[in-house]
Amino acid sequence: QVQLVESGGGLVQAGGSLNLSCAASRSIFTFNAMAWYRQAPGKHRELVATITSGGSTNYADSVKGRFTISRDNAKMTVYLQMNSLKPEDTAVYYCAAGVVRGQGTQVTVSS
């Protein structure tokens, strides 16, 4: 079973940037898509971005133009580059492969 470990979260001021990483315990190449989700307190989980094994990407409207998802299959790692961060981006961010989800990393954006 794949295990996923996120890192790179933290506290940043509005307008700042963070780069999240998600390291997989074994090859992620077999999965059709990898995804980043987020969940803020009191809110439903939101799909932020997806990337297929071929590199095709999709984004939530709320992050288009600001976030970039990428993957390095050799390193078994998926990334989420987050720019122009807003306070409403504050949430726990999770990566997912198939039905497996990591423990999450906290992102807090101060105004």
One Martini backbone bead per residue (centre of mass of N, CA, C, O) as a GRO file, in nm:
protein
  111
    1GLN     BB    1   0.098   0.035   0.019
    2VAL     BB    2   0.056   0.360   0.002
    3GLN     BB    3   0.257   0.623   0.126
    4LEU     BB    4   0.199   0.961   0.249
    5VAL     BB    5   0.413   1.264   0.273
    6GLU     BB    6   0.385   1.574   0.393
    7SER     BB    7   0.531   1.904   0.310
    8GLY     BB    8   0.578   2.276   0.361
    9GLY     BB    9   0.434   2.402   0.563
   10GLY     BB   10   0.288   2.714   0.711
   11LEU     BB   11   0.368   3.052   0.777
   12VAL     BB   12   0.215   3.323   0.588
   13GLN     BB   13   0.184   3.591   0.408
   14ALA     BB   14   0.017   3.768   0.219
   15GLY     BB   15   0.158   3.694  -0.108
   16GLY     BB   16   0.293   3.446  -0.064
   17SER     BB   17   0.494   3.136  -0.048
   18LEU     BB   18   0.457   2.779  -0.121
   19ASN     BB   19   0.603   2.434  -0.108
   20LEU     BB   20   0.467   2.134  -0.159
   21SER     BB   21   0.513   1.793  -0.048
   22CYS     BB   22   0.485   1.441  -0.178
   23ALA     BB   23   0.576   1.138  -0.047
   24ALA     BB   24   0.626   0.818  -0.167
   25SER     BB   25   0.676   0.475  -0.089
   26ARG     BB   26   0.604   0.422  -0.387
   27SER     BB   27   0.509   0.390  -0.682
   28ILE     BB   28   0.302   0.637  -0.866
   29PHE     BB   29   0.277   0.561  -1.169
   30THR     BB   30   0.014   0.367  -1.150
   31PHE     BB   31  -0.134   0.619  -1.113
   32ASN     BB   32  -0.336   0.830  -1.276
   33ALA     BB   33  -0.364   1.020  -1.014
   34MET     BB   34  -0.293   1.317  -0.847
   35ALA     BB   35  -0.369   1.494  -0.532
   36TRP     BB   36  -0.502   1.800  -0.394
   37TYR     BB   37  -0.619   1.889  -0.078
   38ARG     BB   38  -0.857   2.074   0.136
   39GLN     BB   39  -0.917   2.180   0.492
   40ALA     BB   40  -1.122   2.377   0.667
   41PRO     BB   41  -1.265   2.493   0.925
   42GLY     BB   42  -1.600   2.402   0.877
   43LYS     BB   43  -1.526   2.262   0.604
   44HIS     BB   44  -1.510   2.123   0.317
   45ARG     BB   45  -1.358   1.936   0.111
   46GLU     BB   46  -1.109   2.034  -0.137
   47LEU     BB   47  -1.027   2.034  -0.462
   48VAL     BB   48  -0.734   2.167  -0.605
   49ALA     BB   49  -0.551   1.932  -0.757
   50THR     BB   50  -0.443   1.763  -1.064
   51ILE     BB   51  -0.240   1.472  -1.186
   52THR     BB   52  -0.129   1.287  -1.428
   53SER     BB   53   0.094   1.068  -1.563
   54GLY     BB   54   0.110   1.275  -1.823
   55GLY     BB   55   0.058   1.586  -1.687
   56SER     BB   56  -0.222   1.654  -1.646
   57THR     BB   57  -0.419   1.940  -1.543
   58ASN     BB   58  -0.613   2.056  -1.250
   59TYR     BB   59  -0.827   2.326  -1.117
   60ALA     BB   60  -0.943   2.524  -0.906
   61ASP     BB   61  -1.074   2.830  -0.935
   62SER     BB   62  -0.941   2.948  -0.664
   63VAL     BB   63  -0.622   2.869  -0.794
   64LYS     BB   64  -0.599   2.979  -1.057
   65GLY     BB   65  -0.277   3.115  -1.132
   66ARG     BB   66  -0.129   3.026  -0.838
   67PHE     BB   67  -0.120   2.719  -0.879
   68THR     BB   68   0.117   2.427  -0.896
   69ILE     BB   69   0.128   2.110  -1.035
   70SER     BB   70   0.363   1.835  -0.976
   71ARG     BB   71   0.587   1.566  -1.100
   72ASP     BB   72   0.825   1.305  -0.976
   73ASN     BB   73   0.870   0.980  -1.044
   74ALA     BB   74   1.164   0.925  -0.954
   75LYS     BB   75   1.089   1.061  -0.658
   76MET     BB   76   0.797   1.015  -0.568
   77THR     BB   77   0.675   1.321  -0.627
   78VAL     BB   78   0.457   1.583  -0.520
   79TYR     BB   79   0.358   1.917  -0.607
   80LEU     BB   80   0.277   2.255  -0.453
   81GLN     BB   81   0.266   2.562  -0.589
   82MET     BB   82   0.223   2.865  -0.391
   83ASN     BB   83   0.084   3.171  -0.484
   84SER     BB   84  -0.063   3.439  -0.377
   85LEU     BB   85  -0.159   3.424  -0.095
   86LYS     BB   86  -0.449   3.369   0.108
   87PRO     BB   87  -0.640   3.345   0.381
   88GLU     BB   88  -0.840   3.134   0.231
   89ASP     BB   89  -0.596   2.909   0.216
   90THR     BB   90  -0.647   2.814   0.485
   91ALA     BB   91  -0.524   2.481   0.566
   92VAL     BB   92  -0.535   2.145   0.517
   93TYR     BB   93  -0.304   1.957   0.328
   94TYR     BB   94  -0.359   1.697   0.084
   95CYS     BB   95  -0.261   1.396  -0.044
   96ALA     BB   96  -0.342   1.173  -0.331
   97ALA     BB   97  -0.377   0.807  -0.404
   98GLY     BB   98  -0.646   0.730  -0.479
   99VAL     BB   99  -0.746   0.619  -0.151
  100VAL     BB  100  -0.494   0.761  -0.054
  101ARG     BB  101  -0.391   0.950   0.239
  102GLY     BB  102  -0.250   1.180   0.405
  103GLN     BB  103  -0.198   1.378   0.698
  104GLY     BB  104  -0.088   1.652   0.643
  105THR     BB  105  -0.056   2.020   0.600
  106GLN     BB  106  -0.017   2.328   0.736
  107VAL     BB  107  -0.182   2.631   0.623
  108THR     BB  108  -0.099   2.978   0.698
  109VAL     BB  109  -0.264   3.293   0.629
  110SER     BB  110  -0.185   3.617   0.677
  111SER     BB  111  -0.310   3.962   0.676
   0.00000   0.00000   0.00000
